[in-house]
Amino acid sequence: MISMEIWSTIKNLKKVNPTMGSRTIARLTGVSKNTVKKVLRDDGAPIDKNKSHLQIQKSKVANFSS
């Protein structure tokens, strides 16, 4: 999982210079070009799947204890 800082850097580089390729962005940010393509393809911000799972568990426990 990449950090929010890298994610926003990739999005901003592409927004400022739409002709910049994935390979160039990957070289500048130090991540894989496949990671860059995935970030640019996805619409939303990255989420930690483990944390979202914990939130679901907490809501289930809260519903059970009521």
All heavy atoms as TSV, in Angstrom:
chain	resi	resn	atom	element	x	y	z
A	1	MET	N	N	0.844	-1.175	0.000
A	1	MET	CA	C	0.000	0.000	0.000
A	1	MET	C	C	0.892	1.243	0.000
A	1	MET	O	O	1.863	1.317	0.752
A	1	MET	CB	C	-0.881	-0.041	1.244
A	1	MET	CG	C	-1.654	1.185	1.464
A	1	MET	SD	S	-3.345	0.743	1.652
A	1	MET	CE	C	-4.030	2.319	1.886
A	2	ILE	N	N	0.557	2.190	-0.828
A	2	ILE	CA	C	1.354	3.418	-0.901
A	2	ILE	C	C	0.799	4.451	0.073
A	2	ILE	O	O	-0.368	4.398	0.463
A	2	ILE	CB	C	1.388	3.989	-2.332
A	2	ILE	CG1	C	-0.007	4.383	-2.798
A	2	ILE	CG2	C	2.031	3.027	-3.287
A	2	ILE	CD1	C	-0.015	5.185	-4.074
A	3	SER	N	N	1.646	5.381	0.426
A	3	SER	CA	C	1.223	6.416	1.368
A	3	SER	C	C	0.333	7.430	0.663
A	3	SER	O	O	0.318	7.547	-0.566
A	3	SER	CB	C	2.440	7.121	1.952
A	3	SER	OG	O	3.083	7.899	0.960
A	4	MET	N	N	-0.400	8.156	1.468
A	4	MET	CA	C	-1.281	9.199	0.941
A	4	MET	C	C	-0.461	10.281	0.238
A	4	MET	O	O	-0.910	10.865	-0.750
A	4	MET	CB	C	-2.087	9.781	2.100
A	4	MET	CG	C	-3.202	10.647	1.679
A	4	MET	SD	S	-4.433	9.645	0.847
A	4	MET	CE	C	-5.687	10.851	0.643
A	5	GLU	N	N	0.748	10.519	0.733
A	5	GLU	CA	C	1.618	11.533	0.133
A	5	GLU	C	C	2.013	11.142	-1.289
A	5	GLU	O	O	1.938	11.962	-2.212
A	5	GLU	CB	C	2.861	11.709	1.001
A	5	GLU	CG	C	3.817	12.754	0.491
A	5	GLU	CD	C	5.059	12.885	1.362
A	5	GLU	OE1	O	5.174	12.170	2.371
A	5	GLU	OE2	O	5.911	13.699	1.007
A	6	ILE	N	N	2.410	9.890	-1.485
A	6	ILE	CA	C	2.780	9.407	-2.828
A	6	ILE	C	C	1.556	9.438	-3.738
A	6	ILE	O	O	1.638	9.841	-4.903
A	6	ILE	CB	C	3.368	7.977	-2.755
A	6	ILE	CG1	C	4.647	7.958	-1.933
A	6	ILE	CG2	C	3.604	7.413	-4.141
A	6	ILE	CD1	C	5.824	8.631	-2.594
A	7	TRP	N	N	0.417	8.995	-3.211
A	7	TRP	CA	C	-0.815	8.979	-3.992
A	7	TRP	C	C	-1.145	10.375	-4.502
A	7	TRP	O	O	-1.430	10.568	-5.680
A	7	TRP	CB	C	-1.953	8.434	-3.119
A	7	TRP	CG	C	-3.275	8.383	-3.816
A	7	TRP	CD1	C	-3.758	7.381	-4.593
A	7	TRP	CD2	C	-4.282	9.401	-3.803
A	7	TRP	NE1	N	-5.003	7.704	-5.060
A	7	TRP	CE2	C	-5.351	8.945	-4.585
A	7	TRP	CE3	C	-4.387	10.643	-3.188
A	7	TRP	CZ2	C	-6.506	9.682	-4.784
A	7	TRP	CZ3	C	-5.538	11.386	-3.384
A	7	TRP	CH2	C	-6.578	10.905	-4.174
A	8	SER	N	N	-1.084	11.360	-3.601
A	8	SER	CA	C	-1.428	12.728	-4.017
A	8	SER	C	C	-0.380	13.306	-4.965
A	8	SER	O	O	-0.718	14.063	-5.878
A	8	SER	CB	C	-1.612	13.634	-2.800
A	8	SER	OG	O	-0.424	13.735	-2.070
A	9	THR	N	N	0.879	12.944	-4.782
A	9	THR	CA	C	1.935	13.407	-5.687
A	9	THR	C	C	1.694	12.890	-7.098
A	9	THR	O	O	1.810	13.638	-8.072
A	9	THR	CB	C	3.319	12.947	-5.187
A	9	THR	OG1	O	3.527	13.443	-3.872
A	9	THR	CG2	C	4.424	13.430	-6.106
A	10	ILE	N	N	1.341	11.614	-7.212
A	10	ILE	CA	C	1.068	11.024	-8.528
A	10	ILE	C	C	-0.104	11.734	-9.192
A	10	ILE	O	O	-0.039	12.121	-10.366
A	10	ILE	CB	C	0.793	9.511	-8.395
A	10	ILE	CG1	C	2.071	8.775	-7.976
A	10	ILE	CG2	C	0.242	8.933	-9.697
A	10	ILE	CD1	C	1.851	7.334	-7.573
A	11	LYS	N	N	-1.185	11.929	-8.435
A	11	LYS	CA	C	-2.368	12.603	-8.990
A	11	LYS	C	C	-2.044	14.036	-9.417
A	11	LYS	O	O	-2.463	14.487	-10.481
A	11	LYS	CB	C	-3.499	12.618	-7.957
A	11	LYS	CG	C	-4.122	11.274	-7.692
A	11	LYS	CD	C	-5.050	10.903	-8.808
A	11	LYS	CE	C	-5.903	9.716	-8.422
A	11	LYS	NZ	N	-6.871	9.357	-9.436
A	12	ASN	N	N	-1.273	14.747	-8.591
A	12	ASN	CA	C	-0.937	16.137	-8.906
A	12	ASN	C	C	-0.010	16.254	-10.103
A	12	ASN	O	O	-0.169	17.163	-10.924
A	12	ASN	CB	C	-0.320	16.824	-7.688
A	12	ASN	CG	C	-1.342	17.118	-6.621
A	12	ASN	OD1	O	-2.515	17.279	-6.894
A	12	ASN	ND2	N	-0.879	17.164	-5.378
A	13	LEU	N	N	0.961	15.350	-10.216
A	13	LEU	CA	C	1.865	15.380	-11.373
A	13	LEU	C	C	1.084	15.203	-12.667
A	13	LEU	O	O	1.329	15.896	-13.658
A	13	LEU	CB	C	2.935	14.300	-11.252
A	13	LEU	CG	C	4.090	14.591	-10.309
A	13	LEU	CD1	C	4.952	13.338	-10.127
A	13	LEU	CD2	C	4.936	15.738	-10.818
A	14	LYS	N	N	0.139	14.289	-12.672
A	14	LYS	CA	C	-0.652	14.044	-13.876
A	14	LYS	C	C	-1.599	15.205	-14.162
A	14	LYS	O	O	-1.835	15.553	-15.315
A	14	LYS	CB	C	-1.436	12.735	-13.730
A	14	LYS	CG	C	-2.048	12.258	-15.006
A	14	LYS	CD	C	-0.985	11.923	-16.042
A	14	LYS	CE	C	-1.579	11.260	-17.250
A	14	LYS	NZ	N	-0.590	10.890	-18.248
A	15	LYS	N	N	-2.125	15.821	-13.093
A	15	LYS	CA	C	-3.048	16.938	-13.267
A	15	LYS	C	C	-2.336	18.156	-13.841
A	15	LYS	O	O	-2.852	18.833	-14.735
A	15	LYS	CB	C	-3.678	17.291	-11.920
A	15	LYS	CG	C	-4.752	18.337	-11.988
A	15	LYS	CD	C	-5.370	18.551	-10.616
A	15	LYS	CE	C	-6.470	19.570	-10.672
A	15	LYS	NZ	N	-7.085	19.775	-9.349
A	16	VAL	N	N	-1.120	18.429	-13.345
A	16	VAL	CA	C	-0.354	19.588	-13.802
A	16	VAL	C	C	0.158	19.386	-15.222
A	16	VAL	O	O	0.175	20.313	-16.020
A	16	VAL	CB	C	0.829	19.860	-12.837
A	16	VAL	CG1	C	1.785	20.884	-13.393
A	16	VAL	CG2	C	0.300	20.310	-11.486
A	17	ASN	N	N	0.580	18.160	-15.535
A	17	ASN	CA	C	1.127	17.876	-16.851
A	17	ASN	C	C	0.477	16.603	-17.400
A	17	ASN	O	O	1.016	15.508	-17.237
A	17	ASN	CB	C	2.653	17.704	-16.751
A	17	ASN	CG	C	3.304	17.630	-18.100
A	17	ASN	OD1	O	2.639	17.636	-19.134
A	17	ASN	ND2	N	4.615	17.542	-18.101
A	18	PRO	N	N	-0.682	16.721	-18.060
A	18	PRO	CA	C	-1.409	15.542	-18.548
A	18	PRO	C	C	-0.643	14.695	-19.554
A	18	PRO	O	O	-0.954	13.523	-19.731
A	18	PRO	CB	C	-2.653	16.142	-19.203
A	18	PRO	CG	C	-2.765	17.521	-18.697
A	18	PRO	CD	C	-1.392	17.959	-18.322
A	19	THR	N	N	0.365	15.263	-20.198
A	19	THR	CA	C	1.117	14.486	-21.185
A	19	THR	C	C	2.236	13.667	-20.555
A	19	THR	O	O	2.870	12.876	-21.255
A	19	THR	CB	C	1.727	15.422	-22.249
A	19	THR	OG1	O	2.622	16.343	-21.615
A	19	THR	CG2	C	0.632	16.178	-22.978
A	20	MET	N	N	2.484	13.842	-19.254
A	20	MET	CA	C	3.543	13.090	-18.580
A	20	MET	C	C	3.132	11.622	-18.484
A	20	MET	O	O	2.027	11.294	-18.071
A	20	MET	CB	C	3.791	13.651	-17.174
A	20	MET	CG	C	4.946	12.992	-16.452
A	20	MET	SD	S	5.234	13.695	-14.816
A	20	MET	CE	C	5.955	15.268	-15.266
A	21	GLY	N	N	4.029	10.743	-18.881
A	21	GLY	CA	C	3.734	9.316	-18.898
A	21	GLY	C	C	3.895	8.644	-17.539
A	21	GLY	O	O	4.503	9.185	-16.618
A	22	SER	N	N	3.351	7.450	-17.444
A	22	SER	CA	C	3.431	6.673	-16.200
A	22	SER	C	C	4.871	6.348	-15.833
A	22	SER	O	O	5.225	6.345	-14.653
A	22	SER	CB	C	2.684	5.356	-16.324
A	22	SER	OG	O	1.522	5.464	-17.023
A	23	ARG	N	N	5.673	6.061	-16.820
A	23	ARG	CA	C	7.070	5.717	-16.557
A	23	ARG	C	C	7.816	6.892	-15.935
A	23	ARG	O	O	8.587	6.725	-14.996
A	23	ARG	CB	C	7.754	5.286	-17.854
A	23	ARG	CG	C	9.156	4.763	-17.638
A	23	ARG	CD	C	9.837	4.425	-18.942
A	23	ARG	NE	N	9.160	3.315	-19.591
A	23	ARG	CZ	C	9.460	2.869	-20.792
A	23	ARG	NH1	N	10.405	3.460	-21.496
A	23	ARG	NH2	N	8.819	1.850	-21.307
A	24	THR	N	N	7.577	8.084	-16.435
A	24	THR	CA	C	8.226	9.284	-15.896
A	24	THR	C	C	7.768	9.553	-14.469
A	24	THR	O	O	8.580	9.842	-13.593
A	24	THR	CB	C	7.919	10.506	-16.785
A	24	THR	OG1	O	8.288	10.204	-18.131
A	24	THR	CG2	C	8.658	11.723	-16.306
A	25	ILE	N	N	6.459	9.442	-14.237
A	25	ILE	CA	C	5.932	9.651	-12.882
A	25	ILE	C	C	6.501	8.607	-11.932
A	25	ILE	O	O	6.863	8.913	-10.798
A	25	ILE	CB	C	4.388	9.622	-12.895
A	25	ILE	CG1	C	3.842	10.802	-13.702
A	25	ILE	CG2	C	3.833	9.642	-11.477
A	25	ILE	CD1	C	2.346	10.771	-13.927
A	26	ALA	N	N	6.597	7.366	-12.398
A	26	ALA	CA	C	7.155	6.295	-11.566
A	26	ALA	C	C	8.605	6.593	-11.200
A	26	ALA	O	O	9.024	6.399	-10.057
A	26	ALA	CB	C	7.056	4.963	-12.302
A	27	ARG	N	N	9.355	7.070	-12.157
A	27	ARG	CA	C	10.762	7.392	-11.898
A	27	ARG	C	C	10.894	8.537	-10.893
A	27	ARG	O	O	11.715	8.497	-9.987
A	27	ARG	CB	C	11.469	7.737	-13.206
A	27	ARG	CG	C	12.975	7.842	-13.075
A	27	ARG	CD	C	13.691	8.071	-14.393
A	27	ARG	NE	N	13.278	9.329	-15.004
A	27	ARG	CZ	C	12.637	9.441	-16.182
A	27	ARG	NH1	N	12.346	8.373	-16.875
A	27	ARG	NH2	N	12.302	10.612	-16.659
A	28	LEU	N	N	10.030	9.549	-11.011
A	28	LEU	CA	C	10.083	10.699	-10.114
A	28	LEU	C	C	9.647	10.353	-8.689
A	28	LEU	O	O	10.173	10.896	-7.726
A	28	LEU	CB	C	9.200	11.829	-10.656
A	28	LEU	CG	C	9.688	12.508	-11.928
A	28	LEU	CD1	C	8.627	13.456	-12.465
A	28	LEU	CD2	C	10.979	13.251	-11.672
A	29	THR	N	N	8.665	9.470	-8.564
A	29	THR	CA	C	8.128	9.143	-7.244
A	29	THR	C	C	8.792	7.936	-6.600
A	29	THR	O	O	8.678	7.740	-5.394
A	29	THR	CB	C	6.614	8.879	-7.319
A	29	THR	OG1	O	6.369	7.840	-8.262
A	29	THR	CG2	C	5.869	10.134	-7.697
A	30	GLY	N	N	9.461	7.111	-7.411
A	30	GLY	CA	C	10.142	5.938	-6.864
A	30	GLY	C	C	9.235	4.734	-6.656
A	30	GLY	O	O	9.550	3.848	-5.861
A	31	VAL	N	N	8.113	4.701	-7.364
A	31	VAL	CA	C	7.223	3.541	-7.282
A	31	VAL	C	C	7.145	2.880	-8.654
A	31	VAL	O	O	7.608	3.425	-9.654
A	31	VAL	CB	C	5.797	3.933	-6.809
A	31	VAL	CG1	C	5.830	4.487	-5.405
A	31	VAL	CG2	C	5.150	4.921	-7.745
A	32	SER	N	N	6.547	1.708	-8.701
A	32	SER	CA	C	6.413	0.959	-9.945
A	32	SER	C	C	5.481	1.675	-10.917
A	32	SER	O	O	4.540	2.354	-10.508
A	32	SER	CB	C	5.851	-0.424	-9.628
A	32	SER	OG	O	5.405	-1.072	-10.778
A	33	LYS	N	N	5.748	1.508	-12.212
A	33	LYS	CA	C	4.861	2.127	-13.206
A	33	LYS	C	C	3.473	1.500	-13.157
A	33	LYS	O	O	2.478	2.167	-13.440
A	33	LYS	CB	C	5.447	2.062	-14.609
A	33	LYS	CG	C	5.587	0.677	-15.172
A	33	LYS	CD	C	6.176	0.701	-16.560
A	33	LYS	CE	C	6.346	-0.727	-17.051
A	33	LYS	NZ	N	6.974	-0.806	-18.327
A	34	ASN	N	N	3.389	0.233	-12.744
A	34	ASN	CA	C	2.073	-0.394	-12.580
A	34	ASN	C	C	1.301	0.242	-11.422
A	34	ASN	O	O	0.086	0.384	-11.490
A	34	ASN	CB	C	2.223	-1.894	-12.347
A	34	ASN	CG	C	2.703	-2.602	-13.592
A	34	ASN	OD1	O	2.470	-2.149	-14.701
A	34	ASN	ND2	N	3.412	-3.701	-13.404
A	35	THR	N	N	2.014	0.633	-10.374
A	35	THR	CA	C	1.382	1.327	-9.253
A	35	THR	C	C	0.852	2.674	-9.709
A	35	THR	O	O	-0.262	3.071	-9.347
A	35	THR	CB	C	2.387	1.512	-8.101
A	35	THR	OG1	O	2.866	0.232	-7.695
A	35	THR	CG2	C	1.752	2.216	-6.921
A	36	VAL	N	N	1.635	3.376	-10.519
A	36	VAL	CA	C	1.200	4.672	-11.047
A	36	VAL	C	C	-0.054	4.495	-11.889
A	36	VAL	O	O	-1.028	5.244	-11.737
A	36	VAL	CB	C	2.321	5.339	-11.878
A	36	VAL	CG1	C	1.803	6.581	-12.590
A	36	VAL	CG2	C	3.510	5.669	-11.006
A	37	LYS	N	N	-0.071	3.492	-12.743
A	37	LYS	CA	C	-1.246	3.244	-13.585
A	37	LYS	C	C	-2.468	2.932	-12.737
A	37	LYS	O	O	-3.569	3.397	-13.019
A	37	LYS	CB	C	-0.972	2.080	-14.543
A	37	LYS	CG	C	-0.006	2.427	-15.644
A	37	LYS	CD	C	0.237	1.227	-16.534
A	37	LYS	CE	C	1.267	1.539	-17.595
A	37	LYS	NZ	N	1.510	0.390	-18.482
A	38	LYS	N	N	-2.277	2.157	-11.679
A	38	LYS	CA	C	-3.385	1.803	-10.801
A	38	LYS	C	C	-3.933	3.036	-10.084
A	38	LYS	O	O	-5.146	3.213	-9.972
A	38	LYS	CB	C	-2.930	0.766	-9.778
A	38	LYS	CG	C	-4.015	0.249	-8.902
A	38	LYS	CD	C	-3.503	-0.836	-7.981
A	38	LYS	CE	C	-4.611	-1.328	-7.079
A	38	LYS	NZ	N	-4.137	-2.340	-6.135
A	39	VAL	N	N	-3.042	3.897	-9.595
A	39	VAL	CA	C	-3.473	5.117	-8.906
A	39	VAL	C	C	-4.247	6.014	-9.858
A	39	VAL	O	O	-5.290	6.567	-9.497
A	39	VAL	CB	C	-2.255	5.872	-8.317
A	39	VAL	CG1	C	-2.628	7.277	-7.891
A	39	VAL	CG2	C	-1.669	5.107	-7.154
A	40	LEU	N	N	-3.769	6.166	-11.078
A	40	LEU	CA	C	-4.433	7.037	-12.045
A	40	LEU	C	C	-5.761	6.455	-12.522
A	40	LEU	O	O	-6.677	7.193	-12.861
A	40	LEU	CB	C	-3.507	7.301	-13.234
A	40	LEU	CG	C	-2.242	8.094	-12.911
A	40	LEU	CD1	C	-1.343	8.188	-14.133
A	40	LEU	CD2	C	-2.573	9.463	-12.363
A	41	ARG	N	N	-5.866	5.146	-12.520
A	41	ARG	CA	C	-7.094	4.487	-12.959
A	41	ARG	C	C	-8.192	4.589	-11.889
A	41	ARG	O	O	-9.363	4.753	-12.206
A	41	ARG	CB	C	-6.797	3.022	-13.273
A	41	ARG	CG	C	-7.941	2.254	-13.844
A	41	ARG	CD	C	-7.563	0.831	-14.232
A	41	ARG	NE	N	-7.041	0.095	-13.094
A	41	ARG	CZ	C	-5.851	-0.516	-13.060
A	41	ARG	NH1	N	-5.070	-0.472	-14.115
A	41	ARG	NH2	N	-5.440	-1.158	-12.002
A	42	ASP	N	N	-7.806	4.512	-10.602
A	42	ASP	CA	C	-8.771	4.558	-9.504
A	42	ASP	C	C	-9.246	5.981	-9.250
A	42	ASP	O	O	-8.481	6.928	-9.379
A	42	ASP	CB	C	-8.160	3.992	-8.226
A	42	ASP	CG	C	-7.864	2.506	-8.337
A	42	ASP	OD1	O	-8.442	1.852	-9.222
A	42	ASP	OD2	O	-7.060	2.009	-7.531
A	43	ASP	N	N	-10.504	6.115	-8.852
A	43	ASP	CA	C	-11.076	7.432	-8.602
A	43	ASP	C	C	-10.840	7.915	-7.176
A	43	ASP	O	O	-10.489	9.053	-6.955
A	43	ASP	CB	C	-12.583	7.428	-8.878
A	43	ASP	CG	C	-12.895	7.318	-10.354
A	43	ASP	OD1	O	-12.047	7.714	-11.161
A	43	ASP	OD2	O	-13.977	6.824	-10.683
A	44	GLY	N	N	-11.054	7.059	-6.213
A	44	GLY	CA	C	-10.995	7.473	-4.819
A	44	GLY	C	C	-9.610	7.401	-4.221
A	44	GLY	O	O	-8.664	6.907	-4.818
A	45	ALA	N	N	-9.512	7.908	-3.006
A	45	ALA	CA	C	-8.255	7.858	-2.260
A	45	ALA	C	C	-8.029	6.433	-1.747
A	45	ALA	O	O	-8.985	5.679	-1.571
A	45	ALA	CB	C	-8.308	8.829	-1.097
A	46	PRO	N	N	-6.776	6.081	-1.515
A	46	PRO	CA	C	-6.506	4.728	-1.018
A	46	PRO	C	C	-7.045	4.555	0.396
A	46	PRO	O	O	-7.007	5.479	1.200
A	46	PRO	CB	C	-4.981	4.645	-1.031
A	46	PRO	CG	C	-4.525	6.044	-0.928
A	46	PRO	CD	C	-5.555	6.865	-1.646
A	47	ILE	N	N	-7.584	3.365	0.673
A	47	ILE	CA	C	-8.053	3.070	2.019
A	47	ILE	C	C	-7.306	1.853	2.539
A	47	ILE	O	O	-6.888	0.990	1.770
A	47	ILE	CB	C	-9.575	2.793	2.058
A	47	ILE	CG1	C	-9.932	1.620	1.144
A	47	ILE	CG2	C	-10.367	4.011	1.689
A	47	ILE	CD1	C	-11.314	1.084	1.346
A	48	ASP	N	N	-7.147	1.814	3.831
A	48	ASP	CA	C	-6.517	0.666	4.459
A	48	ASP	C	C	-7.602	-0.371	4.688
A	48	ASP	O	O	-8.516	-0.158	5.487
A	48	ASP	CB	C	-5.860	1.086	5.780
A	48	ASP	CG	C	-5.003	-0.008	6.359
A	48	ASP	OD1	O	-5.013	-1.127	5.813
A	48	ASP	OD2	O	-4.307	0.264	7.357
A	49	LYS	N	N	-7.522	-1.489	3.996
A	49	LYS	CA	C	-8.572	-2.497	4.072
A	49	LYS	C	C	-8.712	-3.050	5.483
A	49	LYS	O	O	-9.805	-3.395	5.910
A	49	LYS	CB	C	-8.287	-3.626	3.078
A	49	LYS	CG	C	-8.399	-3.177	1.651
A	49	LYS	CD	C	-8.060	-4.279	0.687
A	49	LYS	CE	C	-8.100	-3.740	-0.738
A	49	LYS	NZ	N	-7.650	-4.709	-1.702
A	50	ASN	N	N	-7.621	-3.132	6.214
A	50	ASN	CA	C	-7.689	-3.636	7.579
A	50	ASN	C	C	-8.481	-2.698	8.469
A	50	ASN	O	O	-9.243	-3.133	9.323
A	50	ASN	CB	C	-6.282	-3.831	8.160
A	50	ASN	CG	C	-5.540	-4.946	7.457
A	50	ASN	OD1	O	-6.160	-5.877	6.956
A	50	ASN	ND2	N	-4.233	-4.856	7.399
A	51	LYS	N	N	-8.317	-1.400	8.311
A	51	LYS	CA	C	-9.042	-0.433	9.132
A	51	LYS	C	C	-10.526	-0.439	8.801
A	51	LYS	O	O	-11.354	-0.323	9.691
A	51	LYS	CB	C	-8.463	0.965	8.946
A	51	LYS	CG	C	-7.116	1.133	9.594
A	51	LYS	CD	C	-6.618	2.551	9.462
A	51	LYS	CE	C	-5.233	2.683	10.090
A	51	LYS	NZ	N	-4.701	4.029	9.961
A	52	SER	N	N	-10.885	-0.563	7.534
A	52	SER	CA	C	-12.296	-0.583	7.181
A	52	SER	C	C	-12.959	-1.828	7.753
A	52	SER	O	O	-14.112	-1.794	8.161
A	52	SER	CB	C	-12.483	-0.509	5.668
A	52	SER	OG	O	-11.937	-1.645	5.041
A	53	HIS	N	N	-12.222	-2.919	7.810
A	53	HIS	CA	C	-12.746	-4.146	8.386
A	53	HIS	C	C	-13.012	-3.958	9.875
A	53	HIS	O	O	-14.022	-4.422	10.403
A	53	HIS	CB	C	-11.754	-5.293	8.161
A	53	HIS	CG	C	-12.245	-6.604	8.671
A	53	HIS	ND1	N	-12.061	-7.011	9.959
A	53	HIS	CD2	C	-12.942	-7.596	8.065
A	53	HIS	CE1	C	-12.612	-8.198	10.134
A	53	HIS	NE2	N	-13.156	-8.571	8.997
A	54	LEU	N	N	-12.128	-3.249	10.572
A	54	LEU	CA	C	-12.317	-2.992	11.996
A	54	LEU	C	C	-13.538	-2.129	12.249
A	54	LEU	O	O	-14.256	-2.333	13.223
A	54	LEU	CB	C	-11.068	-2.337	12.596
A	54	LEU	CG	C	-9.833	-3.217	12.692
A	54	LEU	CD1	C	-8.651	-2.403	13.188
A	54	LEU	CD2	C	-10.084	-4.397	13.603
A	55	GLN	N	N	-13.793	-1.169	11.378
A	55	GLN	CA	C	-14.963	-0.315	11.546
A	55	GLN	C	C	-16.243	-1.128	11.398
A	55	GLN	O	O	-17.209	-0.911	12.118
A	55	GLN	CB	C	-14.936	0.826	10.541
A	55	GLN	CG	C	-13.856	1.837	10.825
A	55	GLN	CD	C	-13.728	2.868	9.712
A	55	GLN	OE1	O	-14.282	2.706	8.642
A	55	GLN	NE2	N	-12.970	3.919	9.968
A	56	ILE	N	N	-16.254	-2.072	10.489
A	56	ILE	CA	C	-17.428	-2.927	10.303
A	56	ILE	C	C	-17.642	-3.776	11.548
A	56	ILE	O	O	-18.758	-3.912	12.038
A	56	ILE	CB	C	-17.270	-3.815	9.045
A	56	ILE	CG1	C	-17.312	-2.942	7.796
A	56	ILE	CG2	C	-18.350	-4.881	8.982
A	56	ILE	CD1	C	-16.918	-3.660	6.528
A	57	GLN	N	N	-16.555	-4.325	12.099
A	57	GLN	CA	C	-16.668	-5.133	13.303
A	57	GLN	C	C	-17.191	-4.303	14.469
A	57	GLN	O	O	-18.030	-4.763	15.231
A	57	GLN	CB	C	-15.319	-5.745	13.678
A	57	GLN	CG	C	-14.930	-6.913	12.820
A	57	GLN	CD	C	-13.623	-7.539	13.270
A	57	GLN	OE1	O	-12.770	-6.865	13.826
A	57	GLN	NE2	N	-13.493	-8.823	13.033
A	58	LYS	N	N	-16.713	-3.078	14.621
A	58	LYS	CA	C	-17.169	-2.220	15.718
A	58	LYS	C	C	-18.662	-1.942	15.596
A	58	LYS	O	O	-19.386	-1.938	16.587
A	58	LYS	CB	C	-16.389	-0.905	15.733
A	58	LYS	CG	C	-14.985	-1.056	16.248
A	58	LYS	CD	C	-14.275	0.276	16.224
A	58	LYS	CE	C	-12.820	0.123	16.628
A	58	LYS	NZ	N	-12.092	1.400	16.564
A	59	SER	N	N	-19.149	-1.704	14.368
A	59	SER	CA	C	-20.564	-1.408	14.204
A	59	SER	C	C	-21.402	-2.652	14.506
A	59	SER	O	O	-22.495	-2.549	15.053
A	59	SER	CB	C	-20.853	-0.899	12.799
A	59	SER	OG	O	-20.609	-1.894	11.841
A	60	LYS	N	N	-20.898	-3.834	14.183
A	60	LYS	CA	C	-21.625	-5.061	14.484
A	60	LYS	C	C	-21.706	-5.250	15.991
A	60	LYS	O	O	-22.747	-5.634	16.521
A	60	LYS	CB	C	-20.943	-6.264	13.838
A	60	LYS	CG	C	-21.167	-6.376	12.352
A	60	LYS	CD	C	-20.518	-7.610	11.803
A	60	LYS	CE	C	-20.702	-7.731	10.315
A	60	LYS	NZ	N	-20.055	-8.926	9.772
A	61	VAL	N	N	-20.620	-4.987	16.698
A	61	VAL	CA	C	-20.604	-5.124	18.145
A	61	VAL	C	C	-21.550	-4.110	18.773
A	61	VAL	O	O	-22.288	-4.414	19.708
A	61	VAL	CB	C	-19.168	-4.969	18.694
A	61	VAL	CG1	C	-19.170	-4.896	20.213
A	61	VAL	CG2	C	-18.299	-6.120	18.216
A	62	ALA	N	N	-21.558	-2.882	18.259
A	62	ALA	CA	C	-22.422	-1.844	18.796
A	62	ALA	C	C	-23.887	-2.236	18.610
A	62	ALA	O	O	-24.719	-2.032	19.499
A	62	ALA	CB	C	-22.140	-0.520	18.116
A	63	ASN	N	N	-24.236	-2.804	17.466
A	63	ASN	CA	C	-25.610	-3.229	17.218
A	63	ASN	C	C	-26.006	-4.383	18.138
A	63	ASN	O	O	-27.135	-4.463	18.598
A	63	ASN	CB	C	-25.804	-3.657	15.767
A	63	ASN	CG	C	-25.703	-2.497	14.801
A	63	ASN	OD1	O	-25.935	-1.358	15.195
A	63	ASN	ND2	N	-25.378	-2.786	13.575
A	64	PHE	N	N	-25.079	-5.249	18.424
A	64	PHE	CA	C	-25.355	-6.407	19.261
A	64	PHE	C	C	-25.561	-6.005	20.719
A	64	PHE	O	O	-26.426	-6.540	21.403
A	64	PHE	CB	C	-24.195	-7.407	19.167
A	64	PHE	CG	C	-24.401	-8.650	19.971
A	64	PHE	CD1	C	-25.348	-9.593	19.598
A	64	PHE	CD2	C	-23.690	-8.863	21.141
A	64	PHE	CE1	C	-25.556	-10.731	20.351
A	64	PHE	CE2	C	-23.879	-9.996	21.905
A	64	PHE	CZ	C	-24.819	-10.929	21.506
A	65	SER	N	N	-24.781	-5.043	21.188
A	65	SER	CA	C	-24.843	-4.649	22.602
A	65	SER	C	C	-26.038	-3.764	22.918
A	65	SER	O	O	-26.362	-3.538	24.062
A	65	SER	CB	C	-23.554	-3.957	23.013
A	65	SER	OG	O	-23.396	-2.760	22.290
A	66	SER	N	N	-26.717	-3.240	21.909
A	66	SER	CA	C	-27.862	-2.330	22.144
A	66	SER	C	C	-29.080	-3.053	22.640
A	66	SER	O	O	-29.379	-4.128	22.443
A	66	SER	CB	C	-28.223	-1.600	20.853
A	66	SER	OG	O	-27.147	-0.807	20.460
